[in-house]
Amino acid sequence: MSIPTNPSAQAQPGVTPERSEAARAATPDVGQAAGDAHIAAGISAVKPPSKEEVLRVENLTVGFPTDDGLVQAVRGVSYTVHEREVLGIVGESGSGKSVSSMAIMGLLPKNARITGTIRYRGDDILQMSKKGQRSLRGKRIGMIFQDPMTALNPVYTIGDQLAEAVLSHETMPRKHALARAEEMLGLVGIPQPRQRLSAYPHEFSGGMRQRAMIAMAVINNPDVIIADEPTTALDVTVQAQILETLLEVKDEVNSAIILITHDLGVVAGTVHRVLVMYAGRPVEVGETDEVFYRPRMPYTAGLLGSIPSLDTASGEKLRPIKGTPPSLINMPSGCPFAPRCPLATDVCHQEEPPLSSTDGLDHTAACHHWNRLAETEDPTEFFRVESEAHR
């Protein structure tokens, strides 16, 4: 089975030796030698994750009441993040990725119905006062938003906004806050950082604005950085640079990263573990190699087969997932992926499978038939056979 091709996945520091093959497979043929050399350099420079747990999410559920019923945006999400670890959360739009991160940041609207626990170093964020959440937000947990042009205030300079991020948590002279802002702009690779402090967001390119957002997220040396689709609006060459910068900065400040994306090519060369979400809940969790080379949930196999790869570049056809995600107001009975799944049987339409262990170490999947995927050399073949049958 081929790993999806994505130029943004090449030349990534932070790739462990065990994951270097996955990263190389996600690197296009053009510039392959240069990409491999850069990956090798990143392997020796990266700091591995520690065993110290900084964030634990347990059975998180989020619902939004509407006139048509309760939107079940997040259903039973659980995961842990350790110091310097990069966790990738992957899924289609509407799968609950961003909502779960907003719950961690305390940025959901007042009508959101939230249950479960979100523990930062043992303290439950959901039980904190609003003041306690504000003191945590930006100081201990930073966030990089999807669209920097709307996240940055257009009427304040970059320097003013970075300094304010410091002064909202620490008491110090403004000139010291600006000095730290200058240091952070230099750290994320913005040239002439002192002069750039007086620039406004519209004077930055898209890639520079995203670098400024990274600088703002890490300016207080947080323990956790949540990056919500940080490269969506950027071209692929800039995507690679931004991800490289993010991983380098992570090691500078010893932060963990939760990388939210729909791009499996980004995940291949960047994260240590992958959590795949569908219809508001996790459906597969495991080490990056395990999930990419041995998917145990048909949805994951479908994602791998439905995006361009080295094979499709040479004439192999894509293997799309038919249908659309279910309504989060009127969830179907059984497995929510069953109407789109080529392996679905009667039990799939009747019982929603729990997230349970498979044949891999620390590899879990929510599928009644994960063993059928285990018996297949290329699980994406199920979707090709089905697409051919429906012609």
Backbone torsions as a table, in degrees:
resi	resn	phi	psi	omega
1	MET	NA	137.7	-177.3
2	SER	-92.9	141.1	174.7
3	ILE	-80.5	140.9	-178.3
4	PRO	-56.9	141.0	177.4
5	THR	-85.6	131.3	175.6
6	ASN	-153.5	118.8	-178.7
7	PRO	-58.8	-27.4	-179.2
8	SER	-71.0	-12.9	-179.3
9	ALA	-89.3	-5.3	-178.2
10	GLN	-87.3	163.0	174.7
11	ALA	55.0	44.0	-178.8
12	GLN	-100.6	123.7	168.0
13	PRO	-72.9	165.4	178.6
14	GLY	90.3	9.7	178.8
15	VAL	-91.8	124.0	179.1
16	THR	-74.5	158.4	-179.9
17	PRO	-55.5	-36.0	-178.4
18	GLU	-66.8	-23.8	-175.5
19	ARG	-103.1	3.7	-175.4
20	SER	-65.0	-35.4	179.4
21	GLU	-65.0	-40.1	178.1
22	ALA	-63.1	-39.6	179.7
23	ALA	-67.2	-40.8	179.4
24	ARG	-65.9	-36.5	178.7
25	ALA	-65.2	-28.1	179.8
26	ALA	-86.6	1.1	-179.2
27	THR	-97.0	129.1	179.8
28	PRO	-66.3	163.1	-177.2
29	ASP	-61.8	-35.9	-179.3
30	VAL	-65.7	124.8	179.0
31	GLY	73.0	22.5	-176.3
32	GLN	-59.5	-46.2	-177.7
33	ALA	-62.6	-42.4	179.2
34	ALA	-65.6	-39.9	179.1
35	GLY	-63.2	-43.7	179.7
36	ASP	-62.9	-39.5	-179.7
37	ALA	-64.5	-39.9	-179.8
38	HIS	-68.9	-40.2	177.1
39	ILE	-60.9	-44.6	179.8
40	ALA	-61.2	-39.3	178.2
41	ALA	-64.7	-37.7	179.5
42	GLY	-65.9	-33.9	-179.1
43	ILE	-60.3	-43.3	-177.0
44	SER	-74.8	-22.1	-174.6
45	ALA	-92.9	-23.4	-171.6
46	VAL	-74.0	146.4	174.3
47	LYS	-91.6	126.6	-178.7
48	PRO	-71.3	158.3	177.0
49	PRO	-62.7	149.7	174.9
50	SER	-96.1	178.1	178.1
51	LYS	-90.1	0.0	-178.2
52	GLU	-77.5	120.4	-178.2
53	GLU	-82.5	127.8	178.9
54	VAL	-109.4	-27.0	-178.7
55	LEU	-142.6	133.2	176.9
56	ARG	-133.0	121.5	176.1
57	VAL	-108.6	127.3	-176.6
58	GLU	-129.5	120.5	173.6
59	ASN	49.2	45.8	-179.2
60	LEU	-74.8	128.0	174.5
61	THR	-129.0	140.8	178.4
62	VAL	-136.2	127.9	177.2
63	GLY	-128.5	152.2	178.1
64	PHE	-126.2	116.4	178.1
65	PRO	-70.2	134.5	175.9
66	THR	-133.4	173.8	178.3
67	ASP	-63.9	-26.1	-178.4
68	ASP	-91.5	-8.2	-178.2
69	GLY	136.8	-174.0	-177.9
70	LEU	-86.6	121.6	175.2
71	VAL	-81.2	114.1	-179.2
72	GLN	-88.0	79.7	-172.0
73	ALA	-71.5	-36.9	179.5
74	VAL	-132.9	131.6	-175.9
75	ARG	-131.8	101.8	171.6
76	GLY	65.7	46.4	178.5
77	VAL	-83.8	129.6	177.3
78	SER	-138.2	135.8	173.0
79	TYR	-167.9	164.5	174.7
80	THR	-124.3	152.9	177.3
81	VAL	-131.1	130.4	-179.4
82	HIS	-105.4	161.5	-178.9
83	GLU	-53.5	129.9	178.6
84	ARG	68.5	7.6	177.4
85	GLU	-82.4	148.4	173.5
86	VAL	-114.2	114.2	178.2
87	LEU	-105.4	125.7	176.9
88	GLY	-98.0	128.2	175.0
89	ILE	-110.5	117.8	-170.0
90	VAL	-120.8	145.0	174.8
91	GLY	168.9	167.4	177.9
92	GLU	-69.1	166.8	173.9
93	SER	-59.5	136.0	-179.9
94	GLY	88.5	5.9	-178.5
95	SER	-84.0	-7.0	177.2
96	GLY	103.0	6.2	-176.3
97	LYS	-62.5	-54.2	-175.8
98	SER	-70.5	-36.2	-179.9
99	VAL	-62.6	-40.6	179.2
100	SER	-64.6	-36.3	178.5
101	SER	-71.5	-37.0	177.0
102	MET	-65.0	-31.5	176.0
103	ALA	-65.2	-39.1	177.3
104	ILE	-63.0	-40.8	-177.7
105	MET	-79.6	-9.9	-177.3
106	GLY	71.1	34.1	-175.2
107	LEU	-111.9	12.2	178.7
108	LEU	-78.8	153.7	178.7
109	PRO	-64.2	162.6	-174.6
110	LYS	-63.6	-26.4	-177.6
111	ASN	-81.9	-1.9	179.7
112	ALA	-67.5	135.5	177.4
113	ARG	-101.6	109.7	-172.6
114	ILE	-116.9	130.2	173.0
115	THR	-131.3	167.8	-177.1
116	GLY	103.1	-168.1	178.8
117	THR	-132.5	144.5	173.4
118	ILE	-129.7	105.0	-174.0
119	ARG	-105.9	122.7	171.7
120	TYR	-102.5	111.7	-176.9
121	ARG	48.2	42.3	174.6
122	GLY	93.8	-17.3	-178.9
123	ASP	-93.9	129.8	-177.6
124	ASP	-78.0	113.3	-178.6
125	ILE	-62.8	-36.7	-176.8
126	LEU	-68.0	-20.7	178.6
127	GLN	-93.3	-3.8	179.4
128	MET	-75.5	156.5	171.4
129	SER	-70.2	165.9	177.3
130	LYS	-60.0	-37.1	178.1
131	LYS	-64.5	-41.4	178.0
132	GLY	-63.6	-40.6	177.6
133	GLN	-65.2	-39.2	178.7
134	ARG	-64.9	-38.0	179.5
135	SER	-67.8	-28.7	178.8
136	LEU	-79.3	-38.6	-175.3
137	ARG	-70.9	121.7	-179.9
138	GLY	91.2	-26.0	179.3
139	LYS	-94.7	-55.3	-179.6
140	ARG	-100.7	-27.9	178.5
141	ILE	-128.2	113.9	179.1
142	GLY	-102.1	160.1	-179.2
143	MET	-138.5	137.6	174.0
144	ILE	-108.6	116.2	-174.2
145	PHE	-84.8	163.3	-172.8
146	GLN	-66.7	-39.9	-176.3
147	ASP	-119.0	101.4	-176.8
148	PRO	-65.7	-24.1	-178.2
149	MET	-69.0	-32.2	176.8
150	THR	-89.7	-22.8	179.2
151	ALA	-78.3	-30.5	177.7
152	LEU	-89.1	142.5	179.8
153	ASN	-79.7	121.4	-173.8
154	PRO	-70.0	-16.4	-174.9
155	VAL	-100.6	1.4	175.9
156	TYR	-117.1	147.3	178.8
157	THR	-69.4	160.4	177.0
158	ILE	-58.7	-42.0	179.3
159	GLY	-61.9	-42.7	178.7
160	ASP	-60.8	-41.6	-176.6
161	GLN	-72.0	-37.8	176.7
162	LEU	-68.8	-41.2	178.5
163	ALA	-63.4	-39.1	178.8
164	GLU	-63.7	-34.7	177.3
165	ALA	-62.4	-31.2	176.9
166	VAL	-78.9	-48.9	-173.6
167	LEU	-68.0	-21.4	177.7
168	SER	-72.4	-13.8	-179.4
169	HIS	-121.2	-18.6	-177.6
170	GLU	-133.6	148.0	175.1
171	THR	-97.2	115.7	-179.8
172	MET	-160.4	162.2	175.2
173	PRO	-61.1	146.4	-177.2
174	ARG	-60.7	-35.0	-179.0
175	LYS	-64.7	-30.8	176.1
176	HIS	-70.2	-38.5	177.2
177	ALA	-64.6	-39.4	177.7
178	LEU	-67.9	-33.9	177.1
179	ALA	-65.2	-39.5	176.5
180	ARG	-66.7	-39.0	177.9
181	ALA	-60.4	-42.8	177.5
182	GLU	-61.6	-42.3	178.9
183	GLU	-61.3	-41.5	-179.3
184	MET	-68.3	-39.6	177.5
185	LEU	-62.2	-38.6	175.5
186	GLY	-66.7	-37.6	-179.4
187	LEU	-63.1	-36.4	-178.1
188	VAL	-89.2	6.8	171.5
189	GLY	89.2	19.6	176.0
190	ILE	-85.8	122.5	-177.5
191	PRO	-69.0	153.2	-179.9
192	GLN	48.3	58.2	-173.5
193	PRO	-59.9	-33.7	-179.0
194	ARG	-65.2	-42.7	178.6
195	GLN	-68.8	-33.1	-177.4
196	ARG	-71.2	-17.0	178.5
197	LEU	-59.3	-31.1	-177.2
198	SER	-91.9	3.4	179.5
199	ALA	-83.8	155.1	176.7
200	TYR	-98.7	158.5	-177.0
201	PRO	-53.2	-36.6	-177.1
202	HIS	-69.8	-14.2	178.6
203	GLU	-87.0	-5.0	177.2
204	PHE	-97.9	148.1	169.8
205	SER	-72.2	171.3	179.8
206	GLY	-59.2	-43.5	179.6
207	GLY	-65.8	-37.1	179.0
208	MET	-69.9	-36.5	176.4
209	ARG	-63.1	-40.2	179.2
210	GLN	-67.6	-35.5	175.2
211	ARG	-64.1	-39.0	177.0
212	ALA	-63.5	-36.5	177.4
213	MET	-66.7	-38.0	175.7
214	ILE	-63.0	-43.0	178.2
215	ALA	-60.0	-41.2	179.6
216	MET	-67.1	-36.3	-178.8
217	ALA	-69.1	-30.2	-173.8
218	VAL	-107.3	2.7	-172.6
219	ILE	-65.1	-23.1	177.9
220	ASN	-103.0	17.2	179.9
221	ASN	52.1	59.2	-177.4
222	PRO	-70.8	160.9	175.7
223	ASP	-81.8	-27.7	-177.9
224	VAL	-134.2	134.6	173.9
225	ILE	-117.4	122.9	175.4
226	ILE	-99.7	116.5	-178.9
227	ALA	-109.0	105.1	-175.5
228	ASP	-94.5	101.8	-179.0
229	GLU	46.6	58.1	-172.1
230	PRO	-70.1	-10.3	-176.7
231	THR	-122.6	13.0	-172.4
232	THR	-59.5	-44.1	-173.0
233	ALA	-90.7	11.3	-174.2
234	LEU	-109.9	152.8	175.3
235	ASP	-72.4	164.1	-167.2
236	VAL	-65.0	-32.6	179.6
237	THR	-68.9	-39.3	178.2
238	VAL	-71.2	-34.8	176.7
239	GLN	-54.3	-47.9	-178.7
240	ALA	-61.1	-40.8	179.9
241	GLN	-65.4	-41.9	-178.4
242	ILE	-65.9	-43.9	179.5
243	LEU	-65.4	-39.0	177.3
244	GLU	-61.6	-45.1	178.4
245	THR	-61.5	-44.1	-178.3
246	LEU	-60.1	-42.8	-178.5
247	LEU	-71.6	-36.0	177.3
248	GLU	-65.7	-42.3	-180.0
249	VAL	-66.9	-36.4	177.5
250	LYS	-52.9	-45.8	-178.7
251	ASP	-73.3	-28.1	177.9
252	GLU	-64.9	-37.1	-176.3
253	VAL	-109.2	6.4	177.9
254	ASN	58.1	40.1	-179.3
255	SER	-94.0	154.3	165.6
256	ALA	-90.6	156.9	179.8
257	ILE	-128.0	134.7	166.7
258	ILE	-107.4	108.1	-176.0
259	LEU	-99.8	110.8	-179.4
260	ILE	-95.7	125.1	-176.2
261	THR	-157.9	159.5	169.6
262	HIS	-104.2	-0.1	-171.2
263	ASP	-99.5	105.0	-179.2
264	LEU	-69.4	-23.6	175.0
265	GLY	-64.2	-38.5	175.7
266	VAL	-63.5	-43.6	-177.8
267	VAL	-62.5	-38.5	-174.1
268	ALA	-57.5	-39.6	-175.3
269	GLY	-104.7	10.9	-168.9
270	THR	-128.2	-37.5	-167.7
271	VAL	-107.5	158.9	176.4
272	HIS	-86.8	-41.9	179.4
273	ARG	-130.5	154.8	-178.3
274	VAL	-123.0	135.1	171.6
275	LEU	-120.5	116.0	-179.2
276	VAL	-96.4	128.6	-179.3
277	MET	-112.8	146.1	175.1
278	TYR	-148.8	131.1	178.4
279	ALA	53.0	39.7	173.1
280	GLY	87.7	-0.7	-177.3
281	ARG	-135.9	157.2	175.0
282	PRO	-70.2	135.1	178.0
283	VAL	-118.4	-12.5	174.6
284	GLU	-159.7	136.6	179.6
285	VAL	-139.9	134.5	177.4
286	GLY	179.2	176.5	173.7
287	GLU	-61.9	152.7	-174.1
288	THR	-56.0	-48.4	179.2
289	ASP	-60.2	-42.6	-179.2
290	GLU	-58.9	-47.3	-176.2
291	VAL	-70.1	-38.5	-177.2
292	PHE	-75.1	-45.1	-174.7
293	TYR	-92.4	-20.1	-179.0
294	ARG	-136.7	60.3	179.2
295	PRO	-62.0	140.1	-178.9
296	ARG	-119.9	11.2	174.5
297	MET	-127.5	126.1	-177.3
298	PRO	-55.0	-32.1	178.9
299	TYR	-62.3	-42.8	177.8
300	THR	-62.8	-44.1	177.9
301	ALA	-61.0	-37.4	178.0
302	GLY	-66.1	-39.7	177.0
303	LEU	-62.3	-42.1	-178.9
304	LEU	-65.0	-33.8	-176.8
305	GLY	-88.5	-8.9	-172.9
306	SER	-103.2	5.0	177.3
307	ILE	-121.2	156.6	-174.7
308	PRO	-59.6	143.3	178.7
309	SER	-138.9	-177.7	176.7
310	LEU	-61.5	-33.9	179.1
311	ASP	-68.2	-43.8	-178.6
312	THR	-67.3	-28.7	177.7
313	ALA	-65.7	-25.5	-178.9
314	SER	-100.0	15.3	174.4
315	GLY	115.9	-12.8	178.5
316	GLU	-67.5	136.4	-177.5
317	LYS	-81.9	151.9	175.2
318	LEU	-67.6	156.7	-180.0
319	ARG	-120.6	81.1	-173.0
320	PRO	-71.0	157.4	172.5
321	ILE	-89.2	120.6	-178.4
322	LYS	-73.6	159.3	175.3
323	GLY	81.2	-172.0	-177.9
324	THR	-132.8	160.1	177.2
325	PRO	-60.6	155.0	-177.6
326	PRO	-74.3	162.5	173.5
327	SER	-67.4	134.1	179.2
328	LEU	-82.8	-0.6	174.2
329	ILE	-94.7	-45.6	179.3
330	ASN	-114.9	80.0	-179.1
331	MET	-69.0	138.2	177.1
332	PRO	-69.4	158.1	175.5
333	SER	-72.8	154.5	179.7
334	GLY	77.8	-153.2	-179.5
335	CYS	-71.8	127.5	-178.5
336	PRO	-65.7	-18.5	179.1
337	PHE	-89.2	-8.3	-174.1
338	ALA	-54.4	-41.9	-179.4
339	PRO	-62.7	-18.0	-178.3
340	ARG	-110.0	-1.5	-169.7
341	CYS	-94.4	129.2	179.3
342	PRO	-72.7	-12.3	-179.3
343	LEU	-101.6	0.4	-172.6
344	ALA	-61.6	136.9	174.7
345	THR	-125.5	-175.1	-177.7
346	ASP	-58.5	-40.2	-178.1
347	VAL	-64.1	-30.5	179.6
348	CYS	-66.7	-33.8	-179.9
349	HIS	-82.5	-10.6	-176.8
350	GLN	-106.8	-35.4	-174.8
351	GLU	-128.1	128.5	175.4
352	GLU	-79.5	121.7	-175.8
353	PRO	-71.7	141.7	175.4
354	PRO	-76.9	163.0	173.9
355	LEU	-77.8	110.3	-173.6
356	SER	-134.5	166.2	-176.5
357	SER	-66.1	146.8	175.2
358	THR	-114.8	-149.5	-177.3
359	ASP	-89.0	-1.1	-180.0
360	GLY	-103.6	154.8	178.8
361	LEU	-67.4	124.1	-179.3
362	ASP	54.1	32.6	179.1
363	HIS	-114.0	114.0	-178.1
364	THR	-118.2	153.4	178.9
365	ALA	-150.9	149.9	177.4
366	ALA	-103.1	80.6	-177.5
367	CYS	-152.9	134.1	176.3
368	HIS	-70.7	-22.9	-171.6
369	HIS	-122.3	33.2	-179.9
370	TRP	-60.2	-27.5	-179.0
371	ASN	-66.8	-26.6	176.3
372	ARG	-68.6	-36.2	174.9
373	LEU	-66.7	-37.0	-179.6
374	ALA	-64.7	-28.6	-178.6
375	GLU	-84.1	-4.1	-175.3
376	THR	-109.5	132.2	-179.5
377	GLU	-64.9	-40.9	179.4
378	ASP	-126.4	95.8	-177.4
379	PRO	-62.5	-20.4	178.6
380	THR	-69.5	-14.6	178.9
381	GLU	-60.3	-30.1	-179.9
382	PHE	-58.5	-36.9	-178.3
383	PHE	-78.2	-29.9	177.1
384	ARG	-69.9	-43.8	180.0
385	VAL	-60.7	-42.1	-177.9
386	GLU	-67.6	-41.8	-178.6
387	SER	-65.3	-36.5	177.7
388	GLU	-67.8	-34.1	-178.8
389	ALA	-70.4	-24.2	-178.1
390	HIS	-95.5	9.5	178.6
391	ARG	-74.9	NA	NA
